[in-house]
């Protein structure tokens, strides 16, 4: 069993440079595949599917071997991930471990079995489940390995083949991941393609692709859905979030401050389900702002490869510019930077961990997904006001409620308009639970048995009972 990448063609372009966000310097190169080469790639994925779909026991065995191979390659994969993505090395090791765990989870997950469909007639109907065919997986730069496994593991376990495209900002660790996993798979069951646009658009619209699964921004998600519509391929879209955290009147500020801070700032705030807005009761507002500001000022910012680093850089220059622009707009509109509020004067894409107070509710840093190390804190008068503000967004990914009275927090969480709500923590996901957003935060479901079902289609076999004509 060998890894296979798409063959070169006369139209292939020169490799493109990948930058280390901690320095702004080149840390590697990746192939810039010509979109026209996708035809051959998808054809081979279609051919490989015919045998891969036929043996679920062999698939499970292969995925378990792939999980073992990923774990064995962690010492190579994690530093490479940190160099191109920026996160602290310990977080990269955790991402590699999560990647292997997801492969193992779906390898061991029992798929749906054939079931009779009783309908009161003298017939026998049975529903079975079949794989879809080649799947296109398009992955962003914030968790490239973890999100790659979240797409390829259920797709492969269901019997599909996968063509996976990582972000051009973070292709290196994903190429290594593909090479490692493919040592356990038949040829062309998994192919990694790298390159700049229009490669992603061409992949999403390719007539041989039967399912497009994408994680990224809302505007790009819309474009992916339009591309997939050309061939009526199924789509799963995991899009942005603007998660709110509501602090109740009885919250113990010091007790929850560390958890709340890291729920917002892990991976430099570049988490779709990070806390991106905090609503604090007016009586506790100053205490909450100060507690978060203290932690923002104390956190160690630096290269993810440096010992002791807690927070790395923003991943890329355009994202840094967006974070800076929205912060400056908020400050110009009257917000206060209680901590941070500016770029750091050093090489790379560093922005000081920022806590904003007195932010106008209509500021983009509140209404949009900033996706960086900036957290606005807003006061509220009544819990109804807080819930209304939390729900007043086009996003609907996650949310959380923080307080001492768990029953009351549970009741308030039930009023949030989002896919997942947590009590006294945020963005903690089990491999076994569904992950889905509402409104503009996504279409379809990932995670757990639901993620497996999303890669299957029903097939009904119908016949008369014995003796009935």
Secondary structure, DSSP 8 states (H G I E B T S, - for coil): ---------TT-EEEEEEEETTTTEEEEEEEE--GGGHHHHHHHHHHHHHHHTT-HHHHHHHHHHHHHHHHHTHHHHHHHHHHHH---HHHHHHHHHHHHHHHHHHHHS-----EE---SSSEEEEEEEEE-SEEEEE--SSSHHHHHHHHHHHHHHTT-EEEEE--TTS-HHHHHHHHHHHTTS-TTSEEEE---TTHHHHHHH-TT--EEEEES-HHHHHHHHHHHHTTT-EEEEE----EEEEE-TT--HHHHHHHHHHHHHGGGG--TTSEEEEEEEGGGHHHHHHHHHHHHHHS-BS-TTSTT--B---SSHHHHHHHHHHHHHHHHTT-EEEE--SB-SSSSS-B--EEEES--TTSHHHHS---SSEEEEEEESSHHHHHHHHH-SS--SEEEEE-S-HHHHHHHHTT--SSEEEESS-S---TTS-B---GGGEES-BSHHHHHHTTEEEEEEEEE-TT--
